Amino acid sequence: MLRNLELPENILQNAKKDYVERQLQYWAYRVDAKVPYTCHLFTLTCSNNDALNDYWEDLTENIAINFQTNLEREIERWNIYLLFLLENEVPKEIKYKIEQDKYCCRKLVEDNLKTVDFSEDYISQLIREKIFAIYTTAKEVVSSLPLKDKNIETIIKEADINILTALKGFKSNKQITPFYSKYIRK
């Protein structure tokens, strides 16, 4: 479940910039795994490329020093995302530089958003689509067995072997079927 929460108290403790005016938001996504954990996300709406270029390194450093170091679970320390949202287009060089930076967290630059309404609902939907959604397209499967005589694993394997790899941790067909049905796109 994705939730928009208050910014952690000490996140902006040593900030050189004023991120609150730039619509800095903190989100938490609870991952329902064998041992549940939380993915931490920060979104910053930038008015232009200069603002993006000016803020990204300082904000990354703040997240690393004031937030990441306070997380107790290793899986949570390595599941931090920072999304920069811009309505205009960002030059490929800047986007590449930011997204390829491995320090602290995964960074994504979402540009050309063609909106000025960066509402909670809009950002929430964008996060779900860009980070947590899994989409696949169904391939036409040619097989000698009728569909009703196959188990779900065989059907998935014939359609796309990568899906089966992603679902490796599931224990039974009962777990795989709802997952596959929910995320397949025709």
TAVEN-V569270 format. One record per pair of residues at least 24 apart in sequence whose C-alpha atoms are under 6 Angstrom apart, sorted by the first residue. I is the first residue (numbers start at 1). GAP is how many residues later the second one is. D is the distance in whole Angstrom. If there is no record, write none. Layout:
i:gap:d
I:GAP:D
I:GAP:D
This chain:
i:gap:d
1:28:5
1:29:5
2:26:6
2:27:4
3:24:6
3:25:5
10:56:6
11:55:5
11:56:6
39:40:5
39:41:6
40:40:5
41:39:6
41:40:5
41:41:6
42:40:5
43:39:6
43:40:5
43:41:6
44:40:5
45:39:6
45:40:5
46:40:5
64:40:5
80:25:5
81:24:5
81:25:5
81:26:6
82:25:5
83:24:6
83:25:5
83:26:6
84:25:5
84:26:6
85:25:5
86:25:5
87:24:6
87:25:5
87:26:4
87:27:5
87:28:6
88:24:5
135:48:6
136:48:5
136:49:6
137:48:5
137:49:6
138:48:6
